[in-house]
Amino acid sequence: MIPQTVRNISSAVKTLRIQGCTNCLYKRFSIMPSGQKSLPTRYLGQPSPFTHPHLLKTGEVTPGLTQIEYALRRHKLLSLIQKEAETLGSSDHAIILLSHPTYYMTNDIPFSFHQNTNFLYLCGFQEPDSILLLHTIPGMSLPSHKAVLFVPRRNESRELWDGPRSGVDGAVALTGVDEAYNMAEFRQYLQQFKDEGCTLWYDNESPVHSVLHSDYLQPFVDIKTKSKNVVKPVRVLVQYLRHIKSDTEIELMKMAAKITSEFDFECRARGADLLAYPPVVAGGNRSNILHYVKNNQLVQDGELVLFDGGCEYSGYVSDVTRTWPVNGRFTTPQSELYQATLDVHKSCLSLCTPGISLENIYAFMLNHLGQKLKDVGVLQEKCKDDIYKTVRRYCPHHVGHYLGMDVHDTPDISRSIALQPGMVVTIEPGIYIPENDTSAPPRFRGIGIRIEDDVLITDEEPVILSADCPKELPEVEKILNCH
């Protein structure tokens, strides 16, 4: 359960929306760009403006996101901790986030590395086996702080196999943190925060890197917990910052949604880093398996195909679903259910405004779907059962979720909170009627339909980031028959 103090910080996050000219930001937050530090004239563990000028401009850590934006994120986090500190009565704080490790599919064959998104959000560093430490500075009050990265020591032998690493000099010059050290120095550096007067912010209950946790953090946490000091989780605070997107983040998500319509090969050819998740490509009755990812069966003439896919572009993802007939023409039962789903979808989109929650939209979806299922004859007009329970048989998932650096983004943020400008959500109603559902009319059995869009909440009308993906029935048929 989210503590009450954390639930109340959403209003604080609103006040941390940062706007204005760059020079004003420097003066207001005493944040100066670290781009003056010369980048090493060699390959690092991730693209840099020196090695990849076609991807990164000077001062950018990741495409489109500058050292200043990452520094402001850290500043906003420390501002939230400052508000929490008023109730804790402590003035010294240490905030620790771990990177992900490298995972292996077998022996020494690694999976593609994907960074812990909370860690990535605060520094942009894309290498495994690293630690970000943010801590208060003696004699200075929050949100002033020092940002320190601890990174693996460079090893020529390992770099021959795994590729280049940034090292201490590359980590500072690229990310703009205040200092960086080799990982071996972390244990000694940490000792200055063991006093009872220093609050540790660290996700001890669910460490994302088991080796770093057991080698470095668990012994330190044990020391802290034996004292009167409580170890405070930091994950939810970071997620509250993440669920309101900056203008730059919105542009990256627009691009991710745009190129998703050209999927897989085209996603990569148009600049996507990777697929956001294994795509669902389900034909016929298999579309009633919500996470069908085997994608190994032939599709037959007359069947529908449900495609649910997304890409990751510069750390931000898309999540889009469309359903279409294999032969280019909807049958009458297929078109009835498709239009019913589309009508509910568009009605839900219209509710994506500030003040409404995803839970509100979900309740509306269930009610509206119930009426549509009655209209087409799937449900009896005088259905005696609980309508919500009955409708959930045919749409067993929620109306949507938050979207950002992860597909199911900021999972600790309740779907009951009011939507705010800058949030991005999915809207994805569906109707699923398995072929063995004898209670449904025979003409509808074996049909599964979902329509999903990525939606930016604004002060005015919602912006459909995935609008380039056609969904109107005549338009879908026209495109299919042109190909």
C-alpha positions in Angstrom: 0.0 0.0 0.0 1.3 3.5 -0.9 1.9 5.5 2.3 -0.4 8.5 2.7 2.5 10.9 2.6 3.4 9.6 -0.8 -0.2 9.7 -2.1 -0.3 13.4 -1.2 2.8 14.3 -3.3 1.0 14.4 -6.6 0.1 18.0 -6.0 3.7 18.7 -5.2 4.7 17.2 -8.6 2.4 19.6 -10.4 4.3 22.5 -8.9 7.5 21.0 -10.2 6.6 21.4 -13.8 9.6 23.3 -15.1 9.4 25.9 -17.8 11.4 28.9 -19.0 14.5 29.8 -20.8 17.7 27.8 -20.2 19.6 30.6 -18.6 16.7 31.2 -16.1 16.8 27.5 -15.2 20.5 27.7 -14.5 20.0 30.7 -12.1 16.9 29.3 -10.5 18.3 25.9 -9.6 22.0 26.6 -9.6 22.4 23.8 -12.2 25.2 24.4 -14.7 25.8 22.3 -17.8 28.6 19.8 -17.5 29.0 19.6 -21.3 32.2 21.7 -20.9 33.9 18.6 -19.6 35.6 17.1 -22.7 34.2 13.7 -23.8 36.9 11.0 -24.2 37.9 10.7 -27.9 37.0 7.0 -27.9 33.9 4.8 -27.9 32.0 4.7 -24.6 29.5 2.1 -23.3 26.7 4.0 -25.1 26.5 6.6 -27.9 28.0 10.0 -27.2 28.0 13.2 -29.2 31.6 12.5 -30.2 31.1 9.0 -31.6 27.4 9.3 -32.7 26.9 12.9 -33.9 24.0 11.7 -36.1 22.1 10.6 -32.9 23.2 13.1 -30.2 23.8 16.8 -30.1 26.4 18.4 -27.9 25.2 18.2 -24.3 22.7 15.4 -24.9 23.0 12.2 -22.8 20.5 10.3 -24.7 18.7 11.4 -28.0 16.8 14.6 -27.3 17.5 14.6 -23.5 20.2 16.9 -22.3 22.4 16.9 -19.2 20.2 19.8 -18.0 17.0 17.8 -18.2 18.5 14.9 -16.3 19.9 17.3 -13.6 16.4 18.9 -13.3 14.9 15.5 -12.7 17.3 14.8 -9.9 16.6 18.3 -8.5 12.8 17.6 -8.6 13.4 14.2 -6.8 15.3 16.0 -4.0 12.6 18.6 -3.8 10.1 15.8 -3.1 12.4 14.3 -0.5 12.7 17.8 1.0 8.9 17.8 1.6 9.1 14.3 3.1 12.0 15.3 5.3 9.8 17.9 7.0 7.9 15.0 8.7 11.0 12.8 9.2 13.0 15.5 11.1 16.2 14.6 9.4 18.5 16.9 7.3 21.0 14.4 5.8 19.8 12.0 3.1 21.4 9.4 0.8 19.4 8.2 -2.2 20.6 5.0 -4.0 19.4 3.5 -7.2 20.9 0.4 -8.9 21.3 -0.4 -12.5 20.2 -3.7 -14.0 22.7 -6.5 -14.4 23.3 -8.3 -17.6 21.0 -11.3 -18.0 22.1 -14.4 -20.0 20.0 -16.7 -22.1 22.6 -19.5 -21.8 26.1 -19.7 -20.5 27.9 -16.6 -21.9 25.3 -15.6 -24.4 23.7 -12.4 -23.1 20.2 -11.0 -23.7 20.1 -7.5 -25.1 20.7 -5.2 -22.1 17.8 -3.1 -20.9 18.4 -0.6 -18.2 16.4 -0.1 -15.0 14.2 2.7 -16.1 14.1 4.5 -12.7 17.9 4.6 -12.7 17.9 5.6 -16.4 15.4 8.4 -15.8 17.7 10.1 -13.3 21.1 9.9 -15.1 20.8 8.5 -18.6 23.6 6.0 -18.0 23.0 2.8 -20.0 25.6 0.4 -18.7 25.0 -2.5 -16.3 26.5 -3.1 -12.8 26.4 0.6 -11.8 25.1 2.6 -8.9 23.7 6.2 -8.7 24.1 7.9 -5.4 22.5 11.3 -4.6 23.3 12.8 -1.3 23.0 16.0 0.7 26.0 18.3 1.0 27.2 19.4 4.4 26.2 23.0 5.2 23.7 23.1 2.3 20.0 22.4 2.5 17.8 20.4 0.1 17.3 20.3 -2.8 21.0 21.0 -3.2 22.8 17.7 -3.5 25.7 15.8 -5.1 25.2 13.2 -7.8 27.7 10.4 -8.0 28.0 7.4 -10.3 29.8 4.2 -9.4 30.7 2.3 -12.5 32.7 -0.9 -13.4 36.4 -0.4 -13.8 37.5 -0.5 -17.5 39.0 -3.9 -18.4 40.6 -4.3 -21.9 40.1 -8.1 -21.8 36.3 -7.8 -21.1 35.9 -5.0 -23.6 37.2 -7.2 -26.3 34.2 -9.5 -25.7 31.5 -7.2 -24.4 32.4 -3.9 -26.1 33.7 -0.6 -24.7 32.8 0.8 -21.3 32.6 4.4 -20.4 34.8 4.3 -17.3 34.9 7.0 -14.7 36.0 9.8 -17.1 33.3 8.9 -19.7 30.5 8.6 -17.1 31.1 12.1 -15.8 31.6 13.8 -19.2 28.6 12.1 -20.8 26.0 12.3 -18.0 27.0 15.5 -16.3 26.9 14.0 -12.8 29.2 15.7 -10.3 31.6 12.8 -9.7 32.2 9.2 -10.7 34.2 6.4 -9.2 35.0 2.8 -9.8 32.6 0.4 -8.2 35.3 -0.9 -5.8 35.2 2.5 -4.0 31.5 2.4 -3.3 31.7 0.6 0.0 34.1 3.1 1.5 32.2 6.1 0.2 29.0 4.8 1.7 30.4 4.8 5.2 29.9 8.5 5.6 26.1 7.9 5.6 25.9 5.3 8.4 25.0 7.7 11.2 21.5 7.6 12.6 20.9 11.2 11.5 21.1 10.3 7.8 18.0 8.8 6.1 18.6 6.2 3.5 16.3 6.1 0.5 16.6 2.7 -1.2 14.3 0.0 -2.5 15.5 -2.7 -0.1 12.4 -4.8 -0.5 12.8 -5.4 -4.2 16.4 -4.8 -5.3 16.8 -4.8 -9.1 20.4 -6.1 -9.0 20.8 -9.0 -6.6 24.6 -9.1 -6.7 25.1 -5.4 -6.0 22.5 -5.6 -3.3 24.0 -8.5 -1.5 27.6 -7.4 -1.9 27.2 -3.7 -1.0 23.7 -2.6 0.1 22.4 -5.4 2.3 25.2 -5.1 4.9 24.7 -1.3 5.0 20.9 -1.7 5.3 21.4 -4.1 8.2 23.4 -1.4 10.0 20.8 1.3 9.3 17.8 -0.9 10.4 19.5 -1.8 13.7 19.5 1.9 14.6 16.4 4.1 14.9 16.8 5.0 11.2 14.2 3.7 8.8 15.1 2.8 5.2 12.6 4.6 3.0 11.6 3.4 -0.5 12.4 5.7 -3.4 10.7 3.9 -6.3 7.3 5.5 -5.9 8.8 9.0 -5.6 10.6 8.5 -9.0 7.4 7.1 -10.5 5.4 10.2 -9.5 7.9 12.3 -11.4 7.9 9.9 -14.4 4.1 9.8 -14.9 4.1 13.5 -16.0 6.0 13.8 -19.3 8.1 16.7 -20.4 7.8 18.2 -23.8 10.9 16.3 -25.0 9.5 13.0 -23.6 6.2 13.6 -25.4 8.1 14.1 -28.7 10.0 10.9 -28.2 6.8 9.0 -27.5 5.1 10.5 -30.6 7.9 9.1 -32.7 7.7 5.7 -31.0 3.9 5.6 -31.8 4.4 6.8 -35.3 7.0 4.2 -36.4 5.1 1.4 -34.7 2.7 1.3 -37.6 5.6 0.2 -39.8 6.5 -2.7 -37.5 9.5 -4.9 -36.7 11.9 -4.4 -39.7 10.6 -1.0 -40.3 10.7 -0.1 -36.6 14.4 -0.7 -36.6 15.0 0.8 -40.0 13.3 4.0 -38.9 15.4 4.4 -35.8 13.7 2.3 -33.0 16.2 0.7 -30.6 14.2 -2.5 -30.1 10.6 -3.8 -29.8 9.0 -2.7 -26.6 7.7 -6.3 -25.9 7.1 -9.5 -27.8 4.3 -8.7 -30.3 1.0 -10.5 -30.3 0.0 -11.6 -33.8 -3.1 -13.8 -33.2 -5.3 -15.1 -36.0 -8.9 -16.4 -35.5 -9.7 -17.9 -32.1 -6.1 -17.3 -30.9 -7.0 -13.6 -30.6 -8.9 -14.6 -27.5 -5.7 -15.5 -25.7 -4.7 -12.0 -24.4 -0.9 -12.5 -24.4 -0.6 -15.0 -27.3 3.0 -14.6 -28.4 3.9 -18.0 -30.0 2.8 -16.5 -33.4 3.5 -19.8 -35.1 0.1 -20.8 -36.6 -1.2 -20.2 -40.1 -4.0 -17.7 -40.5 -6.9 -18.7 -42.6 -9.1 -17.0 -45.1 -12.0 -15.3 -43.4 -10.2 -14.9 -40.1 -9.3 -11.7 -38.2 -5.8 -11.0 -37.1 -5.2 -9.1 -33.9 -1.9 -7.4 -33.8 -0.5 -5.8 -30.5 2.9 -4.3 -30.8 5.2 -1.5 -29.8 8.7 -0.2 -30.2 11.2 1.6 -27.9 12.6 4.8 -29.3 15.4 6.5 -27.3 14.1 5.0 -24.1 10.3 5.6 -24.6 7.8 3.1 -25.8 4.6 2.8 -27.7 1.8 0.2 -27.3 -0.7 -0.1 -30.2 -3.3 -2.7 -31.1 -5.2 -3.1 -34.4 -7.5 -5.9 -35.7 -8.2 -6.6 -39.4 -9.5 -9.3 -41.7 -6.9 -11.5 -43.4 -8.7 -11.3 -46.8 -9.4 -7.6 -46.6 -13.2 -7.8 -46.0 -15.0 -8.0 -42.7 -17.8 -10.5 -42.5 -21.1 -9.2 -41.1 -20.6 -10.6 -37.6 -17.0 -9.4 -37.6 -18.0 -5.9 -38.6 -20.7 -5.8 -36.0 -18.3 -6.6 -33.2 -15.6 -4.4 -34.6 -17.8 -1.4 -34.9 -19.1 -2.0 -31.4 -15.5 -2.1 -30.1 -14.6 1.0 -32.0 -17.6 3.0 -30.7 -16.6 2.2 -27.1 -13.0 3.0 -27.9 -13.8 6.4 -29.3 -16.2 7.2 -26.4 -13.4 6.3 -23.9 -10.9 8.5 -25.8 -13.2 11.4 -25.3 -13.0 11.0 -21.5 -9.2 11.3 -21.4 -9.3 14.7 -19.8 -7.9 16.2 -16.6 -9.8 15.2 -13.5 -11.0 11.9 -14.9 -9.2 8.7 -13.7 -8.5 5.5 -15.6 -10.8 3.7 -13.1 -13.6 6.1 -14.1 -13.0 5.3 -17.8 -12.9 1.6 -17.0 -16.3 1.7 -15.3 -17.7 3.6 -18.3 -16.2 1.1 -20.7 -17.8 -1.8 -18.9 -21.2 -0.1 -18.9 -20.9 0.9 -22.6 -19.6 -2.5 -23.7 -22.6 -4.1 -21.9 -25.0 -2.1 -23.9 -23.2 -2.8 -27.2 -23.1 -6.5 -26.5 -26.9 -6.3 -25.9 -27.3 -4.4 -29.2 -25.6 -7.0 -31.3 -27.3 -9.9 -29.5 -24.3 -11.4 -27.5 -26.1 -10.5 -24.2 -29.9 -10.7 -23.6 -31.6 -7.4 -23.2 -33.0 -8.5 -19.8 -29.7 -10.0 -18.5 -30.4 -11.0 -14.9 -26.7 -11.3 -13.9 -24.5 -8.5 -12.6 -23.8 -6.6 -15.8 -20.2 -5.8 -14.8 -19.4 -9.4 -14.0 -21.0 -10.5 -17.3 -19.2 -8.0 -19.4 -15.8 -8.9 -17.8 -16.3 -12.4 -19.3 -16.0 -10.8 -22.7 -13.4 -8.1 -21.8 -11.3 -9.4 -18.8 -8.7 -6.7 -18.8 -8.7 -3.0 -17.8 -9.4 -0.1 -20.2 -5.7 1.0 -20.1 -2.5 1.7 -18.3 0.2 4.4 -17.9 2.8 4.5 -20.7 6.3 6.0 -20.8 9.7 4.4 -20.4 8.0 1.1 -19.7 5.0 -0.4 -21.4 3.2 -0.8 -18.1 4.7 2.4 -16.8 4.8 3.6 -13.1 3.0 0.5 -11.8 2.9 1.8 -8.2 0.8 4.8 -9.3 -2.9 4.0 -8.7 -5.3 4.1 -11.7 -7.7 5.9 -9.4 -5.8 9.2 -9.4 -7.1 12.0 -11.6 -5.4 12.3 -15.0 -3.2 15.4 -15.4 -1.8 17.2 -18.5 1.5 15.5 -19.4 0.4 12.0 -18.6 0.3 9.3 -21.4 -2.1 6.4 -21.1 -3.4 3.6 -23.4 -7.1 3.1 -24.2 -7.7 -0.5 -25.2 -11.3 -1.9 -25.0 -11.8 -5.3 -26.5 -14.4 -8.0 -27.1 -13.3 -11.6 -26.9 -15.7 -14.5 -27.7 -14.0 -17.9 -27.6 -15.1 -20.5 -30.1 -16.3 -22.8 -27.2 -18.6 -20.2 -25.7 -22.0 -21.9 -26.2 -23.8 -19.0 -24.5 -22.9 -16.7 -27.4 -24.6 -16.7 -30.8 -22.7 -19.1 -33.1 -21.9 -16.4 -35.6 -19.7 -14.5 -33.1 -17.8 -17.5 -31.7 -14.1 -17.5 -32.3 -13.8 -13.7 -32.8 -11.5 -11.5 -30.7 -11.1 -7.8 -31.3 -9.1 -5.1 -29.5 -8.3 -1.5 -30.5 -5.6 0.3 -28.6 -4.2 3.8 -28.9 -1.6 5.8 -27.0 -3.1 9.0 -25.6 -1.5 12.2 -24.3 -3.5 14.1 -21.7 -3.6 17.9 -22.3 -5.5 20.9 -20.9 -7.7 20.7 -24.0 -8.5 17.7 -26.3 -6.6 14.5 -25.8 -3.8 13.9 -28.4 -3.8 10.5 -30.0 -0.1 9.7 -30.4 -0.8 6.6 -32.5 -3.3 8.4 -34.9 -1.2 7.3 -37.9 -2.5 3.7 -37.4 -5.8 3.5 -39.2 -8.8 2.0 -37.3 -12.0 3.2 -39.0 -13.6 0.1 -40.7 -13.8 1.5 -44.3 -10.3 2.8 -44.1 -8.9 -0.5 -42.9 -10.6 -2.4 -45.7 -9.4 0.2 -48.3 -5.8 -0.1 -47.2 -5.9 -3.9 -47.2 -7.4 -4.1 -50.6 -4.9 -1.6 -52.0 -2.1 -4.1 -51.0 
